Amino acid sequence: MENKETIKNQIQALRDKINQANYEYHTLDNPTFSDYEYDQMMQNLLDLETQYPQFNDPNSPTQKIGGTVLEEFQKVVHESPMMSLGDVFNIEELNDFFLRVQKEVRDFSVVSELKIDGLAINLFYQDGILVQASTRGDGTTGEDVTANVKTIKNIPLVLPQKINLKVRGEVYLPLKSFFALNNERREKGESLFANPRNAAAGTIRQLDSKVVSQRNLASFIYTLVNYEDFALKTQKEVLEFLAKLGFSVNPYYRYFSDLTQLPDLIAYYQKIRDEVPYDTDGVVLKVNEFKLYDDIGYTAKAPKWAIAYKFPPQAVETKLLDIIYQVGRTGVITPVAVLERVNVSGSFVSRASLHNEDYIIAKDIRIGDVVLVHKAAEIIPEVLMVNKSKRSNNLKEFSMIKNCPVCGSQLVKINDGVDYFCLNEDCKGKNINGIVHFASRNAMDIDSLGVAVIEDLHEVGILNNILDIYKLKNQIDVMNGLFGFGEKKIKKLLASIEISKNRELSKLIFGLGIKHVGQKYAKILAKHYTNLAQLREVKLDYLQSINDFGQQVSQSIYTYFHNEKNVSLINELISLGINPQSTNQEVDNDYFVNKKIVITGTFVHYSRSELTLILENMKAKVSSSISKATDLLICGKEAGSKLEKAEKLGIKIILEEELEGLLNG
C-alpha cells in the first residue's frame, strides 16, 4: 500500500506547480509549461483527488474547472460601499476636476489606470484563502458569485501569505474569448452577445460554474479596501503590493505629479486602446495619497478624489431606414437595422445588429432616427444610441413583431428569455438556414451549395431538408429547367455532394445543428463515438462524465439523439451512405505527438480547421498564440505577426511543402 503521506505530498506538489503555471500564463504572460504539460499535471491531480478524497481541498486549482450548479445567488452586503465614479469627456473637464482637487489639497500626485469595460467584483480572503466573491450590485448589496469566480484562472484561490484582505477589481472577457464565444453561439443559432462587457456580466451570473470556466473570463485587480492593515500609504504602493501577491494588475498604470502631462497622457492611452486585447472605455485618474482622501471628500455616490475620463465613442451618425428580422436555424428572431450606407472604422456598413426587443426599447430606437453606429469590439456593427436632438416628431415607437416574418407562425419567448422564437418546424426560413449551416465550410463543406442555390432549389420543392441534398441526383430534370442551372453547374454540385459523404464525423455532427453543440463539442463527441450508429445509443450518464461537457450540453445531445424524428433522420442518412467513421484512431506518425503547434497564413491543400483536426488526431496541441513554449509554427502564405514573433523567439518554422512530407511520414 502506498504511503498516504507520500500521496499527500504528491498532490500538494502538483497543486503548487499548477498554481505557478496559472500565474506565469495568466498574470506574467510568460509560460514555462507547455499546454500538454499543464494538461497532464491537471489530469494527474484530478485522478489523485478522485482516488484519495480525504486530501480534497476546496482551494485546489482543479476547482477552476467548475462544476457547481447553484439554485440562486445569495445577497452580500458590502461593509464598505462600492461607489461609482464621476465622468469627464474632454481635457477641459479633466482640468476642471483637478482644479477642484487643488482647492482642497495642495501637494498630491496622481495614478492613472486603464478603465476596463467589465464587471466590478469584490473579493474577500481569510488567512490567505479566497472565501467570498461578490458583484457590485447597487453598490451596497451584491450577489455571491464565489463558485463562478473561482473558475477564473488569474484570480488566486490561495495567496502566498496567510493574510486577511479585501480587494476589488474588474472581471472582463478578453476579445479573443468574446469572438470565440459569439462564434459558438452563432453556430448554435443562439443570439449573439452585444459586446464583451455584456458577455462577461452574463457569464458571471451563470448558475452552472462549469459553463463559466469554459468561457475564459479574466480579471484585473486595482483596489485594496483594507490598505491600512498593511501600512500602505498610496495607490501606487497598493498596485505593487497586489502584483506581489499574485493578482493580475493592469500594466498600463502611470504615476505622475505634473498635471501639464494630462494631454500627452490621454493621447498615450488613446493609442494603446486599439492595441490591448480587451475592451477599455477610458482612463481612471486617482489622487495617489490615501491620507488626502477625507480632506478632498465624497459625494453620495462617488469619491471626489477620483474621476473617469471616457474615450469618445468610435462611431458615426447615419439614418435608420428600417428594421427587418432574420430567422435563425433554431428559430431565433433577430432584429436588424437597415442603415444609410456609412463608413465605420474603415469599412462600409448598411446593416447593424439590434440584438433583441429589450435592447431596442431600452435605447428607444425608432425607424427614421439618426443613430450612432460603431463596431462592437471593432468587429460587429451595432447601433449604439439615438441622437434624439435630430428626431422628427412623428416617428412611431418600436413594437416587436408577433409573427414569424417568413412563415407567419406566432412567435414565443422561451423560459422568460429575451429572444423570440418561431417554433414551426416547417418554417422556410429555419429550413433554409439549417441547410445552409449543414453545407457550410465548417460542416459538410459542400462548396457548390450556397445560399442562392439552396433558395432556388427550395423554391421548386426539391430541397426542403438536409436529406434532400443527397437525393438531388434524382432531380436532374427539375434542375435542368431552372434558370442558371446548366449541365456543368449541376455536375459540379452533384460531385461536391458526393465528396461530402466522406467528411469527418465531427463535421457531420456539427452540421446536424444540435443545440449548444458547436465545432469544439462536435470534435469532442467524435472522439468518444465511432459513427452515427453509436450516437443513436448515447447514454446521459456517459455524456456527463466527459470532462468538457456540462449538464446543459450533455442533456441537449442526449435529447437530440433520442428524439424520434432525429433518429429517423440519422437512419436515413446512414441508408443514403452518409455514415462517416471517426478518424481519431491511433496514428503511426509520432512527429507531432505532444508538440505545441501554432498555425498561421493560408494553405493550398488545407483549411486551417482541417489542418487543426489532422494535427489533433496526431496528438499535437494546437494553440492560437505564440509563446516561448511553442514548439512549431506551421506557416502558409500571407503570414503576419505570428511569423515575426516566432522568428524572434527562435521557434522552428515549416512551410506547407515540408508539412506534406511530415504528414506522410
N, C-alpha and C positions, 0 to 999 in steps of 0.2 A: 504494500500500500504506500502511495506517495505521501511524503511528509506534508502535513497541512500547512505548516509554517512556510515551507518552500513554495507551495502553491500560492499562498497569500502574497509572498514577496514577488512572485512572477506576475501576478495580477497588478500589484502596485507599480511594478516596473513598466508594464505595458501602459498603464494609465498615465504615468509620468511622460513616457515617450510620445503618446498621442496628444497630450496637452501641449507639449513642446512643439509638436508638428503643427497643431492648430494655431499656436501663437506665431510661429515662423511664417506660415502660409497666409493667415488672415490679418495679422497685425503688422508684421515686418515686411510682408510681400517678398520673402526671401526663403523659399522652402529648401530644406536639405534632404527631405524624404521624398521619394518618388510616389506617384499615386498608387502604384502597385504595393510598395512597402507599407504605405498608410492603410490600404485596404486589408492587407494581410494582418497587420497589427490589430486593426479593429475587429476582424473576424476571429482572431485568436482570443482576444479579450471577451468577445461575446460568447465564444464556446466555453471559456473557463468560468465566466459568470453564470452560465446556464448549468454547468456541471457542478459548480460549488456555490450554490445560492447563499450559503452562510457568509460569504465575503461580499455580497452585493452592497453597493453604495449609491445612494441617490445622486451623488455628485460625480459619478463615473462619466467619462466622455461618451460612453455608449448611450447616455441619456439624450444626447444631441440628435440621435436618430429619430426620436419622437415615439409616439405610440399611445400616449394618454388621450383618452376621449372624455371631454368634460360635458356635463349636463348644462351648466351655465357658469357665468363668471361671477365670482363673489365681489362685493364692493370693498374698496380700500379707501380709508380716509387719510389724506396726506397731512402729516403733522406740520409740515412746512408747505404752504400753498405753492403749486406750480404755476407761477404767474406768466402772463403773456408779455410780449414786448411791443413798444410803440414802433411805428414805421415811419421812415422818411424815403423820399423818392428821387432826390437830387442832391447835389453837393451843397447848394444854398441851405436847404433844410437841415442837412447834416451839420453844417457850420453853426446854424442857429441852435441846434441841440447842444453842442459843446459850449456855446456862449452861455447857455442856461446853467450848464455844469460849472463853468468858471465863476458864476455869480455866487455859488455855494462854497466851492473849494478852489484853492489856487494850484498847488503843486500836485499834479497827478500824471500818471502815464496811462496808456491805452493798450488793450489787447484786441486784435481783430481776428475773427474766425469766420470761415465759410458757413453760411446758413444752409444746412442740409434740408432738402424738401422731403421730410419723412414724418415719422410719428414719435412724439415725445414719450420717453419711458423713464420710470423711476425704479432703481434697483437698491435692495437692502441686503447687505452682507453682515452676518453674525459670526464672529470668530473666523472670519475669512471665507465663509461659505455662503453662497447665494441662497437666501431663504425666501425672498419675495420679489416679484416684478409686477409693476402696475402701470396702467396707462395714465395719461394726464386727466382724462375725463373733463369735468368742468373746472378743473384747477384745484378743487378741494377734495373731490371724491372721484376716484378712478376705478378701474376694473383689474382684478387679479389675473394676470396672464403669465404666471410663473412657468407653467408647464411648456408654454409655447416659446417663451424667451430662452429657456434652457436649451432649445434646439439651435439657437443662433451661434454659429461656430466661433465668432470672435468676441463673444461675451464669456469671460471665465466663470466656471462654476465654483472654483476654489482659488483663492488668492495666495500668493507666496507668503503672506503674513497673516497670523490669526488676529485680525482686527475687525472692529465694527465700523461700517461706514455706509453712508447713503450717497449714491451717485445718480446723476441724471444725464440723459443724452438723447440721441435720435436713432430710431430704428428705421432703416430705409431699404429699398430694393435696388441693387445695382442695375444699371441699364442692360447689361448682358443678361441678367436673370429676368428682367422685365420683358425683353424681347422673346426670350425662350418661353416664358410663361404665356405670353399672348399668342405665340405660335402654337403652343399646345392647345390653348383654348379655341383658336381658330380651327385647328384640326378636328376638335371635338364638336364643332358647331356651336360653341358657347360664346356669349357676348364678351368683348374684349375689355380689359381694364383701361380706363381713360388715360392714366399716367402712372408712373412708378409710385407716387405717394398713395393714390387710391388703392393700388395693388398691395402696398405694404400694410395699410390700415385694414384692408380686407383679410389679409393673411394673418396678422397678429391676433385677430378675433375669430380665427377658425376654432371650432370645437375639437377637432382632431389634430393633435400636435404632430402626427406623422406627416400630415399634409403640409404643415408649417415647415418642417425640416427639409422637405423636398423643394421648397421654393427659394432657398438660399438667401434669406434675409441677412443683413449686416448691420453694424451699429458704429456710431461714433459717440464717445462719452466726453462731456465737457464741463460738468458741474459736480463739485463735491459739497454736499449740503453741510456736513459737519466738519468743515475745514479747521475750526478752532481746536478740535481734538488732536490735530497733528501739527499744531503751531505753524500753519501755513498762513502767509500774510497777503499773498497776491494771486490773481487768476493765473498768471504765468507759472507760479510755483505749483498750483493745482494741476495744470495740464502736464507738467513734467512729472509730478507725483503719480498721476493716473497712468501715464505711459509706463513708468517703472513697475506698477502693479500688474501690468499685462493687458490693460484696456486699450482699445483702438482709439487713438486721439487723432483728429484730422491734422495732417502735417502742414496745412497751409495757414497756420495761425502766425500773426506778426505782432511784435511788441515795439511800441514807439512812444515818444513823448512830444514830438514836434508836430503840431496839428496842421502845419503847412504841407505835410506829406499826404493829406487826405485825398486830393485829386489823383495823385500818382498811385496811391494805394487802391482806390476804386478801379482805376484803369487796369491795374495788375490783376485784380480779382475778375474783372470783366473778361480779360484774356484767358485766364485758366478755366473760366466757366465752361468753355467749349472743349476743354481737354480732359477734364476729370470724368471718370466712368460712373457718375451718379448725378442725379438732378440736384442743382443748387439754385435757389431763387434770390440770393442776396448775401449780405455780409452782416454779421453781428459785431458791434463795437461796444466794449465794456471798459469802464474805469477799472484799472488794474488793482488798485489798493483797496482791500476789504474795509479797512478802518474808516474810509471816507463814505461808505455806503449810507450810514444813518444820517450823516450830515447832508448828503445830496437828497435822500428821501425816496418816497414811493407814492404812486397814485393808488387808487383802489384796485387797479388791475395790473399795473406794470411798475417796475423799478425805474427811477429817474436817472440811474447811473449806467443804463444800457439802452441801445437803440438798434433797430434792424434797418439797414439800408437795402431797399428792394431793387433788384435789377429791373430795368424797363422790359416789358414783355417783347420777345422777338416775334412780333405779329404784325399783320397788315389788315387794313379795312377792306371789305368788299360787301356786295349786296347779296342777301339770301333770297334767291329766286323761288325756291320751292323746297318742300320736304317730301322725300319719297321713302319707300320702305322696301327693304330686302328681306327675303325669306331664306334662312339658312337650312342646311340639310337636316338639322334636328327640329326645324320648325320655328326657331327663334326669330322674332321680328326685330329688325334693326332700322331705326330712322336715320336717314342720311340727308345732309344738307346739299342742295344744288346751288352752286355759287356762281357769280360772275367770275370768269377766269382771272386769276391773280397769281403773281409770283410770290411764293412763300419760301424763304430760306433756300433760294437757288433753284426751285422747280415750280412749274405752273400747276395750280390746283383749281379744280372746278367742283370737286366733291369733298365733303368733310364729315367726320363722324359726329353724330349727336347722341350716341350711346343708348339712351332709353328715355322713356316718358318722364321719369323723375328729374333727369338732367335738364331736359328742355324746360320743364315747368320751373325748376329752381332758378334758372337763368332768365326766365321769361322771354324765350326766343320766339319770334313770330316771323312768318313769311312776309318779306318786304323790308325787314330790318336791315340796317347797316351793322355788320358784325365784325368782330375782331377774330382773325383766324391765325393760328400758329400750328407748329408741328409738335405734338406731344412727344417728349423725349427725342426731338429733332427728326422724327420719322413719320408719325401718323398725323395727317391733317385733322384739326379739331377746331370747332367753334369755341372760342374762349369766353367771349362775352358780347353783349349788345351795346352799341353806342346809342343810348336812349335819347341823347340830345338831338339825334338825327331821325328819330322815329316819326312817321306820319300818324295822324290822329285816328285814321280809320282801319288800322291793322287789327285783324282778329287774333284773339288769344289762341294758343295752341290747344288742340284737342286730339288725343290719341285715337287712331282708327280702331274700330271694333271688330272688323272682319279682315280676313287674310286678303292682301292685295292681289293674290294670284288666283286662289280657288273660291274665295268668298266665305269660307268657314269662319265661325265665330272664334275670336281669339280668347285665350285664357292665360291667367297667371298661375304658375305652379309653386306651391308651398310658400305663398306670400312673397315671392321674389320680385325683382324689379322688371323682369323681362316678360313680354307677351309671347305666346307660342300658338302656332297653328298645329292642331293635333290630327288633322285629316291625313291619313296615311297615303291617300291617293292625290295629294296636292301636287300639282305640276311643278311648282317652284321647289318644293322639297325633293321631289324625284329627280329633277334635272340636276340640282346641286349634289345629290347623292351620287349620281352617275359621274358628274364632273370630278368629284372627290375620288371615286374609285379609279378613274382613268388618269388621275394626276401623276406627275413625275415621282412623287414620294410614295405613291401607292403602286398601282399596276403599270404605270408608265406607258400608256397606250398613246404614243405621241401624235397619231393622226386623228384622235378622237377628242377634239377641242370643244369648247362651249358652243360655237356656231353650228358645228356638225351635229352635236347632241341635240340642240334645239330643233334643227331641221328634221332629224330622224324621229324625234319625239312628236313633232307636229303631225307627221303622217302615220303615227301609231305603231311604229315598228321598234321603238326604243323607249320602254317605259320603266325598266329596272335594270339592274346590273346583269341579270341572267340573259336579257335580250341582247346584250353585247355579243355573246357567244353564239347567238342564233342569227346574226346578221348575214352570215354566209348563205342563209336560205332566203334572203330578201334582196338578192342582187337585182331582180327585175324591178322591184319598187324603187331601189336607189338609182337605177338607170334612168328612171323617169323624172328624177329631181334635178332642178337647175343647179349647175355647178358640180354635179357628180358624174364625172367622166370615168371611163374604164380604168385609166391609170390611177385616179384617186381612190376608186373602190378597191383595186388590187392592193394598194399601199395600206389602206385602212384594214382590210382583212388580214394582211400579213402582220401588221402591228398587233392585232388582236390575238393571232395565233402565237406570236412570240411571247405575249404576256402570260400565257398559260404556264410558263416556266419561271416566273418570278419567285423571289424568296417568299417563304411562308409569312415572314414578318410584314412584307409589303401587302400581301392579301389580307392579313388580319387588320392592318391599318386601313386598307381600302374599304373594309366592311362598315366602317363608321360607328364602331361600338362606342357608346357614351363613355367619356373620360379616358379613352384609350388612344393616345397619340402615338407617334413613331417610337418613342422611348419604351412605352409599355408594350407595344406590339413586338419589339425586339426581345424584350424580357420574356414575354409569353411564348415566343417561338423557341426560346432556349429550354423551355420546360415541356413543350409538347411537340411531337414529331410531325403531325399532319392534321388536317381538318377533322378526320375521323376521330382522332384522340380528343380534339377540342370539344366535340359533342358530348364527351363524358366528363367534363371538368367538374371537380368537387370544390365546394366553397371552402372547406377547411384547408384544403391544399393550397388554394389561391391565397388565402390569408396567411399561410406560412411562408410565402415568397417574400423575401426581405424588403423589396421595393414597393410592394403593393399594400396600400391602406385598405381599410374596410370599404370605403366608397368604391374604389376601383375594383376590388375583388367581387363585390356584390353586383356591380354593373356587368362584369364579364360573365359571371355565373348566370345572371338573369338573361343575358343575350343568348347564350348557348343552350338555355332551357326553355326558350320561347318557341312555341310550336311553328310559328311562321318562319323564324330564323333557322330552325332545324331543317325545315323543308327546303329553304334556300341553300343551306350547306349541302344537303343530299343532292340537290340538282346540280350544284357547282361540281361536285365530285363526278356525277354522271356525265357532265359535259367535258370531263377531262381536266378540270382545274382542281388539283389536289397536291399542291407543292409540298415537298418534304423539307423539313428544317435542315439547314446546311451547317448546323452547329456541331457537327461531328468532329472527332479528333483529327488533326492535320499532321502530316509528316514534316512539313516545313517549320523548323523551330527558330528561324532567324528573328522573327518578330515577337516571340514569346516574351512577355513581361516588359517589353520596351515601351517607354513613354514617347508617343509619336504625335507630332502636330502636322496638319495638312494645310497647305496654302496654295492659292492660284487656281487655274482651270486646267483640266486634263482632256486629252483627246479621246481616251478609251473609257473613262470613268466619270461619273458624277461624284461629288465629294461624299454624298451619303452612301453610295455604293462602295466606294473605297473604304470608308469608315467601317462598314459592315464586314467587308473582306478581312480587314486587319483585326477587327474584334474577334472574328471567327478563328484567327490565328493567335488569339490570346494576347494581342497587343493592347496597350492602354492609350486610346486616342483622346487627346486633350485639345482644347481650343486656344490655349495660350502658351507662349514660350517662357521657360524659366531655366534656371541652372540645372534642374533635374531632368530636362528634356533630353532624350537620347537621340532623336532623329527628326529632321524636318523633311517631309516629302513635298517637293516643290514643283508646281505646274507653271504655266505661263501667267504673266501679269501678277507675279507675286509682289507683295508690298513690304510693309514694316516688319512682318514676321521674319522675312528673309534677312533683312538688315540686322535684326536683333540676334538671329541665330548665328550670323557671321561674327558679330561682336563677341558672342559667348563661346565661340568655337564649337558649335554643335554640328554634327555630321549632317550634310545636306545631300539628298539624292533626287535626281530628276526622273521623269516618267519612264524613259527608256531603261534606266538602271533598275527602276522599280519592277518593270515587267520581268526582267531576269530573276530578281529576287523572289517574286511571287511564283515563278515557275520552277523554283528550286535551283 
